[in-house]
Amino acid sequence: MAPEPDYDAEYARRIERHANAVVDAAYDEGWLTFLPEDEHQTPLQRAINELARNLRFKHFDGDGCLEHGQ
């Protein structure tokens, strides 16, 4: 019998792919800074910079995070 699919892990991978697409789009637009606070950032830019910092710099062994570009 085939093992049951891990829906939670697949869901997390899909969300991470979408989040990376958002961060990549911000980078392509030229405003992604990874900085925590900047008086010139909109609330959306601050949120996306926070997302980018977490995606790119905070990883743990066995967390299942995708390598950038996957």
C-alpha positions in Angstrom: 0.0 0.0 0.0 1.3 3.5 -0.9 2.0 5.8 2.0 -0.5 8.6 2.7 0.6 12.0 1.2 1.7 14.6 3.7 -0.8 17.3 3.0 0.6 19.7 5.6 4.1 19.5 4.1 2.7 20.0 0.6 0.6 23.0 1.7 3.7 24.6 3.3 5.8 24.1 0.2 3.0 25.7 -1.9 2.7 28.7 0.4 6.5 29.1 0.4 6.6 29.1 -3.4 3.9 31.8 -3.5 5.7 33.8 -0.8 9.0 33.6 -2.8 7.2 34.8 -5.9 5.9 37.9 -4.0 9.5 38.6 -2.7 11.0 38.1 -6.2 8.4 40.5 -7.6 9.4 43.1 -5.0 13.0 42.6 -5.9 12.3 42.9 -9.6 10.5 46.2 -8.9 13.6 47.5 -7.2 12.3 48.2 -3.7 13.0 45.1 -1.7 15.5 46.1 1.0 15.2 43.3 3.7 15.3 46.2 6.2 13.0 46.0 9.3 11.9 49.6 9.3 12.2 52.5 6.9 10.0 55.6 7.2 9.6 55.6 3.4 8.1 52.1 3.3 4.4 51.5 3.0 2.8 49.0 5.3 2.8 46.5 2.4 6.5 47.0 1.7 7.3 46.6 5.4 5.3 43.3 5.5 7.0 42.0 2.3 10.4 42.9 3.6 9.6 41.0 6.8 8.5 38.1 4.7 11.7 38.2 2.7 13.9 38.3 5.8 12.1 35.2 7.2 12.2 33.3 3.9 15.8 34.0 3.1 17.6 34.2 6.4 15.7 32.1 9.1 16.0 28.4 8.5 16.2 25.4 10.8 17.5 21.9 10.2 14.7 19.7 8.9 12.3 22.6 8.5 11.5 21.5 4.9 12.1 25.0 3.5 12.8 25.2 -0.2 16.1 26.3 -1.5 15.7 29.7 -3.2 14.7 29.2 -6.8 12.8 25.9 -6.3 
